[in-house]
Amino acid sequence: MTRLTQTRIETLAREALTRHGASERQAEALAAGIAAAERDGLKSHGLMYLPTYCEHLTCGKVLGLAEPRLTRPTPAVVAVDAGNGFAHAAIALGLPPLIEATRSQGVAALAIRNSYNCGALGYHTERIAKAGLVGLGFTNAPASIAPWGGRKAAVGTNPWSLAVPDGQGGARFVIDQSASVVAKSEVIKRARAGEPIPPGWALDASGETTTDASEALKGTMAPAGGYKGVGSALLVEIFAACLTGANPGLVASPFSGTVGGPPGTGQFFLAVSPDATSAGAFAGNLETVAGAFVGDARLPGTRRFGARENNAQGIEVAAETLATLEKLAGTAA
């Protein structure tokens, strides 16, 4: 293992992305998200995905020179067409006016279409919470979950995230979860390593539970909570695809491999000002709720925040990962 600073990881990731065809704007936004994922211990959303990002720049699944385009359909709605570039650049463009609109309107929405995998969704909603607002985010993905009782994928793992402000410029907690038992990236990670997955994570092409990660990728992801997970995936699909004009998971090309053109998926963010809705009771009520967890269990996001503190002096990167990173960035000896 080698320890790298968050800044060094971000720099190498940015160099790798620009070397494979991304503009500075596209590369900077994504590299910041990759480095933050590594800092927060979210390895499956960090450097692990960089080779795929570079591959997709090369094959045209992502348009590295895309310029996201922002419009304002109403005072409370911000819309961004990502132009089939990386989601991070489109979100970075849309968040400042979303925050501004929420402060003036009380509630506002950001709708993003023609987008791509946005990495760790909580990274984006936490930025809303840091502005003193409650942030709720949805992102859809290529279909990989079958309807309850079925075998053919109809919706994606479709994460949603909630970030709640702490009143001090940070987040009190961050929920970031997919509609599946586990994020598909965790299965991909184990398939690449030749490792098995726990029972209950996924189903093979015949609809049977499997512990073979490679067979799982040929089948479907298991929905969290059975039919309730399918319902969660549908909710996200409505917000992130139907309400944004993005591609539903059924017609989106995969986030892995080179088959198909740009996936054209979407993201949807809602921001709410506690000052506008809670009659001054937000902070007190939040602590009542959060207090029920502290000392007895853990609030969502606790591991993320703990990893962030532990990695403040450097982030451990495996030798093999570092070698791949330096090769992609063109800095290998």
VOBA-1610 file (N, C-alpha, C; in pm, whole numbers, padded with zeros to 5 digits, always signed):
BEGIN
Met+00084-00121+00000Met+00000+00000+00000Met+00087+00125+00000Thr+00041+00224-00072Thr+00106+00355-00075Thr+00006+00459-00029Arg+00052+00557+00048Arg-00037+00664+00092Arg-00022+00785+00000Leu-00135+00830-00052Leu-00138+00949-00137Leu-00231+01051-00075Thr-00203+01178-00096Thr-00295+01281-00051Thr-00416+01285-00144Gln-00524+01340-00094Gln-00644+01354-00177Gln-00613+01440-00300Thr-00532+01542-00280Thr-00495+01630-00392Thr-00417+01554-00498Arg-00326+01466-00455Arg-00246+01389-00551Arg-00334+01294-00632Ile-00428+01228-00563Ile-00520+01138-00632Ile-00602+01216-00734Glu-00650+01332-00694Glu-00730+01415-00784Glu-00649+01458-00906Thr-00523+01497-00883Thr-00437+01541-00993Thr-00411+01428-01092Leu-00377+01309-01042Leu-00350+01196-01130Leu-00475+01154-01207Ala-00589+01155-01138Ala-00715+01119-01205Ala-00748+01219-01314Arg-00729+01346-01287Arg-00756+01450-01387Arg-00663+01433-01508Glu-00536+01405-01482Glu-00442+01385-01592Glu-00479+01264-01677Ala-00524+01157-01611Ala-00566+01037-01684Ala-00685+01068-01773Leu-00780+01142-01721Leu-00902+01172-01796Leu-00874+01264-01914Thr-00794+01368-01893Thr-00763+01458-02004Thr-00679+01387-02110Arg-00593+01297-02066Arg-00510+01221-02160Arg-00595+01131-02250His-00714+01094-02201His-00802+01007-02279His-00916+01083-02347Gly-00906+01216-02348Gly-01000+01293-02428Gly-01099+01380-02356Ala-01089+01390-02223Ala-01182+01476-02149Ala-01131+01620-02147Ser-01223+01714-02155Ser-01186+01855-02139Ser-01147+01880-01994Glu-01083+01992-01969Glu-01046+02026-01831Glu-01171+02036-01743Arg-01276+02093-01798Arg-01400+02107-01721Arg-01456+01971-01680Gln-01464+01880-01777Gln-01517+01747-01749Gln-01425+01672-01652Ala-01296+01679-01676Ala-01200+01604-01596Ala-01192+01656-01452Glu-01194+01786-01434Glu-01182+01843-01300Glu-01298+01801-01211Ala-01419+01808-01265Ala-01536+01773-01184Ala-01536+01626-01146Leu-01503+01538-01241Leu-01503+01395-01213Leu-01387+01357-01122Ala-01269+01412-01145Ala-01153+01379-01062Ala-01177+01417-00916Ala-01244+01529-00893Ala-01275+01569-00756Ala-01367+01467-00689Gly-01464+01415-00765Gly-01554+01313-00711Gly-01483+01183-00683Ile-01392+01142-00771Ile-01315+01020-00751Ile-01230+01030-00625Ala-01159+01141-00610Ala-01072+01160-00493Ala-01153+01165-00364Ala-01270+01227-00368Ala-01356+01233-00250Ala-01406+01094-00211Ala-01437+01011-00310Ala-01481+00874-00281Ala-01369+00796-00214Glu-01246+00811-00261Glu-01133+00744-00198Glu-01114+00794-00055Arg-01126+00923-00035Arg-01114+00983+00099Arg-01218+00927+00194Asp-01338+00904+00143Asp-01449+00860+00227Asp-01458+00708+00239Gly-01359+00637+00185Gly-01359+00492+00195Gly-01453+00422+00100Leu-01503+00493+00000Leu-01597+00436-00097Leu-01520+00389-00220Lys-01438+00287-00201Lys-01346+00241-00304Lys-01417+00202-00434Ser-01536+00145-00422Ser-01607+00099-00542Ser-01655+00215-00629His-01650+00339-00575His-01688+00456-00653His-01569+00547-00682Gly-01449+00499-00649Gly-01330+00581-00665Gly-01243+00539-00781Leu-01116+00514-00752Leu-01020+00482-00857Leu-01052+00353-00931Met-01128+00264-00869Met-01166+00140-00936Met-01234+00166-01069Tyr-01308+00276-01076Tyr-01384+00307-01197Tyr-01305+00385-01301Leu-01188+00435-01264Leu-01113+00521-01357Leu-01080+00452-01490Pro-01035+00326-01492Pro-01011+00261-01621Pro-01136+00256-01710Thr-01252+00235-01648Thr-01377+00233-01724Thr-01408+00371-01780Tyr-01390+00475-01698Tyr-01413+00611-01746Tyr-01324+00641-01867Cys-01197+00603-01858Cys-01104+00629-01969Cys-01143+00548-02093Glu-01184+00424-02071Glu-01229+00340-02182Glu-01351+00401-02250His-01443+00454-02170His-01564+00512-02226His-01538+00643-02298Leu-01437+00716-02256Leu-01396+00835-02331Leu-01342+00795-02468Thr-01266+00687-02470Thr-01203+00642-02594Thr-01304+00585-02693Cys-01401+00508-02642Cys-01496+00442-02733Cys-01617+00528-02766Gly-01635+00640-02696Gly-01746+00730-02727Gly-01870+00712-02643Lys-01864+00628-02540Lys-01979+00618-02449Lys-01998+00749-02372Val-01888+00819-02350Val-01892+00951-02288Val-01825+01049-02385Leu-01887+01164-02403Leu-01830+01267-02490Leu-01745+01360-02405Gly-01615+01342-02413Gly-01524+01414-02325Gly-01521+01564-02343Leu-01562+01613-02459Leu-01561+01757-02485Leu-01700+01820-02473Ala-01794+01744-02418Ala-01931+01795-02403Ala-01934+01920-02317Glu-02020+02012-02354Glu-02043+02134-02275Glu-02185+02129-02219Pro-02201+02106-02090Pro-02336+02102-02034Pro-02408+02236-02053Arg-02537+02228-02079Arg-02616+02349-02110Arg-02725+02367-02006Leu-02728+02484-01943Leu-02822+02513-01834Leu-02935+02601-01883Thr-03057+02567-01842Thr-03175+02650-01869Thr-03254+02666-01740Arg-03344+02766-01737Arg-03427+02793-01619Arg-03573+02794-01661Pro-03638+02677-01668Pro-03779+02670-01710Pro-03872+02753-01622Thr-03845+02756-01490Thr-03921+02838-01396Thr-03823+02887-01290Pro-03864+02984-01206Pro-03773+03033-01102Pro-03725+02924-01005Ala-03805+02818-00987Ala-03770+02714-00891Ala-03713+02588-00957Val-03691+02592-01087Val-03640+02474-01157Val-03514+02510-01237Val-03411+02430-01215Val-03287+02440-01292Val-03277+02313-01375Ala-03254+02326-01504Ala-03240+02209-01591Ala-03104+02213-01660Val-03038+02099-01666Val-02909+02090-01733Val-02908+01972-01828Asp-02875+01998-01953Asp-02850+01893-02051Asp-02701+01864-02046Ala-02665+01744-02000Ala-02523+01710-01983Ala-02453+01686-02116Gly-02529+01675-02225Gly-02469+01657-02356Gly-02393+01526-02372Asn-02432+01427-02292Asn-02366+01295-02291Asn-02222+01302-02243Gly-02192+01404-02162Gly-02065+01410-02092Gly-02080+01346-01955Phe-01981+01362-01870Phe-01988+01308-01735Phe-02092+01383-01652Ala-02159+01311-01564Ala-02261+01371-01479Ala-02203+01478-01388His-02080+01456-01341His-02021+01547-01242His-02013+01691-01292Ala-01978+01709-01419Ala-01968+01845-01473Ala-02105+01911-01481Ala-02206+01834-01519Ala-02342+01888-01528Ala-02396+01924-01390Ile-02370+01838-01292Ile-02416+01865-01156Ile-02344+01987-01099Ala-02213+01996-01124Ala-02137+02111-01076Ala-02190+02242-01134Leu-02237+02238-01257Leu-02295+02357-01319Leu-02430+02391-01257Gly-02509+02290-01224Gly-02645+02313-01177Gly-02661+02341-01029Leu-02568+02296-00946Leu-02587+02311-00801Leu-02590+02456-00753Pro-02499+02544-00795Pro-02506+02682-00746Pro-02639+02751-00773Pro-02695+02747-00896Pro-02827+02808-00915Pro-02938+02734-00841Leu-02923+02603-00819Leu-03022+02531-00739Leu-03025+02585-00597Ile-02908+02604-00539Ile-02898+02655-00403Ile-02953+02797-00395Glu-02918+02879-00491Glu-02969+03017-00496Glu-03121+03019-00507Ala-03175+02934-00594Ala-03321+02929-00613Ala-03391+02881-00487Thr-03331+02787-00416Thr-03393+02734-00294Thr-03399+02841-00186Arg-03296+02921-00177Arg-03294+03027-00076Arg-03399+03134-00103Ser-03433+03154-00229Ser-03535+03255-00261Ser-03675+03196-00270Gln-03686+03069-00311Gln-03817+03007-00332Gln-03860+02912-00220Gly-03765+02869-00138Gly-03796+02773-00031Gly-03772+02629-00071Val-03815+02594-00191Val-03795+02461-00247Val-03758+02478-00395Ala-03660+02400-00442Ala-03621+02408-00583Ala-03572+02272-00630Ala-03570+02256-00762Ala-03531+02128-00821Ala-03425+02148-00929Leu-03339+02047-00942Leu-03239+02043-01049Leu-03260+01914-01127Ala-03289+01926-01256Ala-03314+01810-01342Ala-03203+01799-01446Ile-03140+01682-01453Ile-03028+01662-01545Ile-03059+01546-01639Arg-03039+01567-01767Arg-03064+01461-01867Arg-02941+01442-01955Asn-02945+01337-02038Asn-02832+01303-02126Asn-02703+01297-02047Ser-02709+01222-01937Ser-02600+01218-01841Ser-02535+01079-01837Tyr-02477+01045-01724Tyr-02394+00926-01710Tyr-02388+00892-01561Asn-02318+00787-01527Asn-02296+00748-01388Asn-02243+00868-01308Cys-02305+00899-01195Cys-02261+01016-01117Cys-02175+00979-00997Gly-02124+00855-00993Gly-02040+00814-00881Gly-02121+00801-00754Ala-02063+00840-00642Ala-02132+00834-00513Ala-02232+00949-00505Leu-02360+00917-00505Leu-02465+01020-00507Leu-02458+01110-00385Gly-02420+01053-00270Gly-02410+01132-00148Gly-02307+01243-00154Tyr-02209+01228-00241Tyr-02109+01334-00261Tyr-02177+01462-00308His-02278+01447-00391His-02348+01563-00447His-02452+01618-00349Thr-02529+01531-00284Thr-02630+01581-00190Thr-02566+01646-00068Glu-02448+01598-00029Glu-02379+01660+00085Glu-02342+01805+00055Arg-02314+01834-00070Arg-02283+01972-00107Arg-02404+02062-00087Ile-02523+02008-00106Ile-02645+02084-00079Ile-02660+02107+00071Ala-02633+02003+00150Ala-02644+02015+00296Ala-02545+02117+00350Lys-02427+02123+00292Lys-02326+02219+00338Lys-02371+02363+00316Ala-02469+02382+00228Ala-02526+02515+00205Ala-02641+02544+00301Gly-02664+02453+00397Gly-02769+02473+00496Gly-02906+02426+00452Leu-02911+02346+00345Leu-03038+02299+00290Leu-03046+02147+00299Val-03167+02096+00302Val-03187+01951+00293Val-03179+01913+00146Gly-03094+01816+00115Gly-03075+01774-00023Gly-03121+01632-00046Leu-03204+01612-00146Leu-03253+01479-00182Leu-03216+01455-00328Gly-03149+01343-00356Gly-03104+01316-00492Gly-03145+01178-00541Phe-03165+01169-00672Phe-03200+01043-00738Phe-03115+01028-00863Thr-03070+00908-00892Thr-03000+00883-01018Thr-03037+00745-01070Asn-03074+00737-01197Asn-03112+00606-01251Asn-02994+00541-01321Ala-03007+00413-01346Ala-02898+00333-01403Ala-02954+00233-01503Pro-02869+00177-01588Pro-02916+00073-01681Pro-02986-00040-01607Ala-03091-00095-01667Ala-03173-00197-01601Ala-03091-00316-01555Ser-03107-00353-01427Ser-03037-00469-01372Ser-03117-00536-01261Ile-03236-00485-01229Ile-03325-00544-01129Ile-03453-00588-01198Ala-03493-00711-01175Ala-03617-00762-01233Ala-03735-00730-01143Pro-03855-00715-01198Pro-03974-00700-01115Pro-03985-00818-01019Trp-04043-00796-00902Trp-04053-00902-00802Trp-04126-01023-00861Gly-04057-01136-00862Gly-04113-01258-00919Gly-04075-01280-01064Gly-04010-01181-01126Gly-03970-01194-01266Gly-03821-01224-01279Arg-03776-01239-01404Arg-03635-01270-01428Arg-03568-01172-01523Lys-03647-01089-01591Lys-03591-00995-01687Lys-03578-00856-01624Ala-03458-00800-01630Ala-03433-00669-01569Ala-03523-00562-01629Ala-03578-00478-01543Ala-03668-00371-01588Ala-03625-00234-01538Val-03557-00230-01424Val-03511-00103-01366Val-03368-00121-01317Gly-03300-00010-01294Gly-03162-00016-01248Gly-03151-00025-01097Thr-03029-00026-01048Thr-03007-00026-00903Thr-03047+00108-00841Asn-03055+00210-00921Asn-03122+00338-00892Asn-03106+00391-00749Pro-02989+00444-00716Pro-02968+00498-00582Pro-03049+00626-00555Trp-03073+00649-00427Trp-03124+00778-00382Trp-03041+00820-00261Ser-03035+00949-00236Ser-02954+00999-00125Ser-03023+01117-00058Leu-03011+01122+00073Leu-03062+01234+00153Leu-02948+01287+00239Ala-02922+01416+00229Ala-02821+01480+00313Ala-02887+01592+00392Val-02862+01592+00523Val-02929+01686+00613Val-02826+01779+00677Pro-02849+01910+00672Pro-02750+02004+00725Pro-02740+02000+00877Asp-02620+02031+00928Asp-02601+02031+01074Asp-02607+02172+01133Gly-02630+02273+01049Gly-02638+02410+01097Gly-02503+02475+01117Gln-02395+02402+01087Gln-02260+02454+01106Gln-02176+02443+00978Gly-02244+02437+00865Gly-02172+02428+00739Gly-02135+02287+00697Gly-02193+02188+00764Gly-02166+02049+00730Gly-02294+01969+00720Ala-02280+01837+00717Ala-02396+01748+00711Ala-02409+01672+00842Arg-02531+01669+00897Arg-02556+01592+01020Arg-02554+01444+00989Phe-02613+01408+00876Phe-02600+01271+00828Phe-02628+01266+00678Val-02581+01159+00616Val-02599+01137+00473Val-02645+00994+00450Ile-02762+00978+00391Ile-02809+00847+00348Ile-02778+00835+00200Asp-02719+00724+00160Asp-02687+00700+00019Asp-02704+00551-00005Gln-02813+00512-00067Gln-02838+00370-00083Gln-02904+00339-00217Ser-02876+00219-00265Ser-02934+00176-00391Ser-03059+00093-00365Ala-03133+00064-00471Ala-03254-00017-00458Ala-03221-00166-00451Ser-03095-00199-00476Ser-03051-00338-00468Ser-02989-00365-00331Val-02969-00492-00301Val-02909-00530-00173Val-02773-00463-00157Val-02701-00454-00268Val-02568-00392-00268Val-02548-00323-00402Ala-02465-00222-00405Ala-02437-00153-00532Ala-02374-00250-00632Lys-02411-00236-00757Lys-02359-00326-00860Lys-02207-00316-00870Ser-02152-00200-00838Ser-02007-00183-00844Ser-01935-00279-00750Glu-02002-00318-00640Glu-01941-00415-00548Glu-01929-00552-00613Val-02026-00589-00694Val-02021-00716-00766Val-01914-00710-00874Ile-01908-00598-00945Ile-01806-00581-01049Ile-01666-00592-00988Lys-01647-00530-00871Lys-01517-00533-00805Lys-01475-00676-00773Arg-01569-00757-00725Arg-01536-00896-00691Arg-01518-00983-00815Ala-01593-00953-00920Ala-01576-01028-01045Ala-01436-01006-01101Arg-01389-00883-01095Arg-01255-00853-01146Arg-01148-00922-01063Ala-01173-00935-00933Ala-01076-00998-00843Ala-01090-01149-00838Gly-01192-01203-00905Gly-01215-01347-00901Gly-01264-01396-00767Glu-01332-01308-00694Glu-01381-01341-00560Glu-01531-01369-00564Pro-01581-01455-00473Pro-01725-01482-00467Pro-01799-01367-00402Ile-01930-01364-00420Ile-02015-01267-00351Ile-02101-01342-00250Pro-02145-01275-00144Pro-02230-01341-00045Pro-02364-01382-00106Pro-02425-01488-00056Pro-02559-01527-00102Pro-02658-01414-00079Gly-02749-01395-00173Gly-02851-01293-00158Gly-02821-01161-00225Trp-02700-01147-00278Trp-02665-01022-00345Trp-02724-01015-00485Ala-02724-01128-00555Ala-02763-01125-00697Ala-02815-01260-00742Leu-02875-01260-00861Leu-02930-01381-00922Leu-02861-01405-01056Asp-02849-01532-01094Asp-02789-01561-01224Asp-02894-01547-01335Ala-02857-01580-01457Ala-02947-01562-01571Ala-03072-01647-01562Ser-03068-01752-01479Ser-03185-01839-01461Ser-03275-01793-01347Gly-03234-01685-01279Gly-03314-01634-01169Gly-03285-01701-01037Glu-03172-01774-01030Glu-03135-01843-00907Glu-03027-01763-00834Thr-03031-01768-00701Thr-02928-01701-00622Thr-02791-01759-00656Thr-02691-01672-00670Thr-02556-01717-00704Thr-02453-01647-00617Thr-02341-01714-00595Thr-02228-01652-00527Thr-02113-01626-00624Asp-02135-01657-00750Asp-02035-01635-00856Asp-02056-01494-00912Ala-01961-01406-00886Ala-01977-01266-00927Ala-01992-01251-01079Ser-01919-01331-01154Ser-01928-01323-01300Ser-02065-01367-01351Glu-02120-01472-01290Glu-02254-01518-01328Glu-02359-01415-01287Ala-02335-01348-01175Ala-02428-01245-01128Ala-02439-01132-01229Leu-02328-01098-01293Leu-02329-00990-01391Leu-02404-01028-01517Lys-02429-01157-01537Lys-02509-01203-01651Lys-02657-01208-01615Gly-02686-01198-01485Gly-02824-01206-01439Gly-02876-01072-01390Thr-02932-01070-01270Thr-02990-00947-01216Thr-02947-00927-01071Met-02955-00803-01027Met-02926-00770-00888Met-03049-00799-00802Ala-03026-00846-00680Ala-03137-00872-00589Ala-03186-00740-00530Pro-03317-00713-00535Pro-03369-00588-00478Pro-03365-00592-00326Ala-03329-00482-00264Ala-03326-00473-00118Ala-03468-00480-00064Gly-03491-00571+00030Gly-03624-00581+00088Gly-03727-00641-00006Gly-03682-00718-00105Gly-03776-00783-00195Gly-03854-00684-00279Tyr-03985-00695-00279Tyr-04068-00608-00364Tyr-04055-00462-00325Lys-04017-00434-00200Lys-04001-00295-00158Lys-03883-00230-00230Gly-03779-00308-00256Gly-03666-00256-00331Gly-03703-00222-00474Val-03791-00303-00533Val-03838-00274-00668Val-03917-00143-00667Gly-03997-00123-00563Gly-04072+00002-00551Gly-03980+00122-00539Ser-03872+00107-00463Ser-03774+00215-00449Ser-03709+00246-00584Ala-03677+00141-00660Ala-03616+00161-00793Ala-03712+00234-00887Leu-03840+00201-00878Leu-03940+00267-00962Leu-03953+00415-00925Leu-03951+00444-00796Leu-03959+00582-00751Leu-03846+00664-00811Val-03724+00610-00802Val-03608+00681-00856Val-03619+00695-01007Glu-03669+00591-01075Glu-03683+00595-01221Glu-03776+00708-01264Ile-03882+00729-01188Ile-03976+00838-01221Ile-03906+00973-01209Phe-03834+00993-01098Phe-03768+01122-01078Phe-03651+01143-01173Ala-03560+01044-01180Ala-03434+01064-01253Ala-03447+01048-01404Ala-03548+00974-01450Ala-03564+00954-01595Ala-03688+01024-01648Cys-03804+00987-01594Cys-03929+01041-01649Cys-03940+01192-01631Leu-03902+01243-01514Leu-03916+01386-01487Leu-03804+01470-01547Thr-03697+01408-01591Thr-03585+01484-01647Thr-03576+01477-01799Gly-03643+01378-01858Gly-03629+01356-02001Gly-03510+01270-02036Ala-03452+01204-01935Ala-03338+01114-01957Ala-03386+00977-02003Asn-03294+00892-02044Asn-03329+00756-02084Asn-03368+00672-01963Pro-03479+00600-01970Pro-03508+00499-01867Pro-03402+00390-01872Gly-03387+00319-01760Gly-03287+00214-01753Gly-03302+00107-01860Leu-03425+00083-01904Leu-03450-00021-02004Leu-03382+00008-02138Val-03363+00134-02170Val-03303+00168-02299Val-03163+00228-02286Ala-03116+00246-02162Ala-02982+00300-02140Ala-02877+00191-02165Ser-02768+00228-02230Ser-02660+00132-02251Ser-02586+00108-02120Pro-02516-00003-02106Pro-02449-00037-01979Pro-02343+00064-01938Phe-02321+00075-01806Phe-02214+00159-01753Phe-02079+00086-01759Ser-02077-00039-01802Ser-01952-00115-01815Ser-01942-00169-01957Gly-01820-00195-02003Gly-01801-00245-02138Gly-01814-00134-02242Thr-01804-00172-02368Thr-01806-00073-02476Thr-01928-00085-02567Val-02021-00173-02531Val-02140-00194-02614Val-02236-00077-02601Gly-02286-00027-02713Gly-02385+00080-02711Gly-02320+00217-02707Gly-02402+00317-02733Gly-02354+00455-02727Gly-02367+00510-02587Pro-02371+00643-02572Pro-02388+00704-02441Pro-02516+00656-02373Pro-02511+00626-02242Pro-02630+00575-02173Pro-02742+00677-02161Gly-02708+00806-02151Gly-02812+00910-02148Gly-02903+00904-02028Thr-02852+00859-01914Thr-02932+00852-01792Thr-02946+00990-01729Gly-03011+00997-01611Gly-03037+01127-01552Gly-03022+01132-01402Gln-03024+01254-01352Gln-03024+01281-01207Gln-03129+01387-01176Phe-03183+01378-01057Phe-03282+01476-01013Phe-03250+01510-00867Phe-03242+01639-00837Phe-03214+01684-00701Phe-03324+01779-00654Leu-03366+01759-00532Leu-03457+01851-00464Leu-03383+01915-00348Ala-03397+02044-00332Ala-03338+02113-00218Ala-03448+02188-00145Val-03444+02181-00013Val-03547+02243+00070Val-03481+02328+00177Ser-03531+02449+00195Ser-03481+02538+00300Ser-03558+02513+00429Pro-03491+02465+00535Pro-03561+02445+00662Pro-03622+02574+00716Asp-03559+02687+00687Asp-03612+02815+00735Asp-03748+02845+00674Ala-03771+02796+00553Ala-03896+02827+00483Ala-04011+02735+00524Thr-03980+02620+00580Thr-04085+02520+00602Thr-04110+02479+00746Ser-04012+02501+00836Ser-04020+02436+00968Ser-04064+02526+01082Ala-04093+02653+01053Ala-04133+02747+01158Ala-04031+02750+01273Gly-03903+02737+01236Gly-03796+02745+01335Gly-03773+02619+01416Ala-03845+02512+01386Ala-03835+02391+01467Ala-03737+02288+01411Phe-03675+02317+01298Phe-03594+02215+01231Phe-03479+02165+01317Ala-03397+02255+01367Ala-03277+02214+01440Ala-03311+02130+01562Gly-03410+02173+01638Gly-03449+02098+01757Gly-03506+01962+01724Asn-03591+01957+01624Asn-03650+01828+01585Asn-03544+01733+01529Leu-03450+01790+01454Leu-03343+01706+01398Leu-03262+01641+01509Glu-03230+01717+01612Glu-03150+01661+01721Glu-03229+01557+01800Thr-03360+01574+01809Thr-03442+01472+01874Thr-03433+01340+01797Val-03444+01351+01665Val-03436+01231+01581Val-03296+01171+01585Ala-03194+01255+01563Ala-03056+01206+01560Ala-03014+01150+01695Gly-03065+01211+01802Gly-03028+01166+01936Gly-03069+01023+01965Ala-03172+00975+01897Ala-03217+00837+01916Ala-03115+00738+01861Phe-03027+00784+01773Phe-02925+00697+01714Phe-02793+00704+01790Val-02756+00824+01832Val-02626+00845+01895Val-02616+00767+02025Gly-02508+00691+02038Gly-02485+00613+02159Gly-02549+00476+02157Asp-02645+00455+02068Asp-02713+00326+02061Asp-02688+00258+01927Ala-02672+00337+01822Ala-02645+00284+01688Ala-02563+00390+01616Arg-02563+00389+01486Arg-02488+00491+01413Arg-02579+00558+01311Leu-02560+00687+01297Leu-02632+00762+01196Leu-02576+00728+01058Pro-02660+00729+00954Pro-02610+00707+00818Pro-02501+00810+00785Gly-02394+00762+00728Gly-02282+00850+00693Gly-02170+00850+00794Thr-02191+00784+00909Thr-02089+00783+01013Thr-01959+00720+00964Arg-01969+00609+00892Arg-01848+00545+00838Arg-01777+00636+00740Arg-01855+00702+00658Arg-01799+00797+00560Arg-01720+00906+00631Phe-01780+00964+00734Phe-01714+01072+00806Phe-01592+01021+00882Gly-01601+00898+00935Gly-01487+00839+01006Gly-01370+00814+00913Ala-01399+00761+00795Ala-01293+00737+00696Ala-01229+00868+00655Arg-01309+00971+00643Arg-01259+01103+00604Arg-01157+01154+00706Glu-01189+01134+00832Glu-01099+01177+00939Glu-00971+01093+00939Asn-00987+00962+00923Asn-00871+00872+00924Asn-00779+00896+00805Asn-00835+00941+00694Asn-00756+00960+00572Asn-00705+01102+00554Ala-00720+01184+00657Ala-00680+01324+00646Ala-00531+01340+00616Gln-00450+01246+00663Gln-00305+01254+00642Gln-00257+01169+00525Gly-00349+01108+00455Gly-00312+01026+00340Gly-00407+00911+00321Ile-00429+00874+00196Ile-00525+00769+00160Ile-00447+00649+00107Glu-00475+00532+00162Glu-00406+00411+00118Glu-00454+00369-00021Val-00359+00349-00110Val-00388+00304-00246Val-00304+00180-00274Ala-00369+00073-00317Ala-00298-00051-00346Ala-00196-00030-00457Ala-00086-00104-00450Ala+00022-00089-00548Ala-00028-00111-00690Glu-00114-00211-00709Glu-00167-00240-00842Glu-00254-00126-00893Thr-00335-00069-00802Thr-00421+00044-00839Thr-00337+00165-00876Leu-00232+00190-00798Leu-00145+00304-00826Leu-00074+00288-00960Ala-00030+00166-00989Ala+00037+00140-01117Ala-00058+00167-01234Thr-00183+00124-01219Thr-00283+00149-01324Thr-00309+00299-01339Leu-00321+00367-01226Leu-00347+00511-01226Leu-00234+00586-01297Glu-00111+00553-01263Glu+00003+00622-01323Glu+00015+00590-01472Lys-00019+00469-01509Lys-00016+00432-01651Lys-00120+00511-01729Leu-00242+00522-01674Leu-00347+00597-01741Leu-00313+00745-01751Ala-00244+00795-01647Ala-00208+00937-01644Ala-00083+00967-01726Gly-00013+00861-01767Gly+00109+00881-01845Gly+00228+00921-01762Thr+00224+00888-01631Thr+00333+00926-01541Thr+00412+00806-01493Ala+00380+00686-01545Ala+00452+00565-01501Ala+00598+00574-01543Ala+00684+00521-01455Ala+00829+00525-01482Ala+00863+00434-01600
//
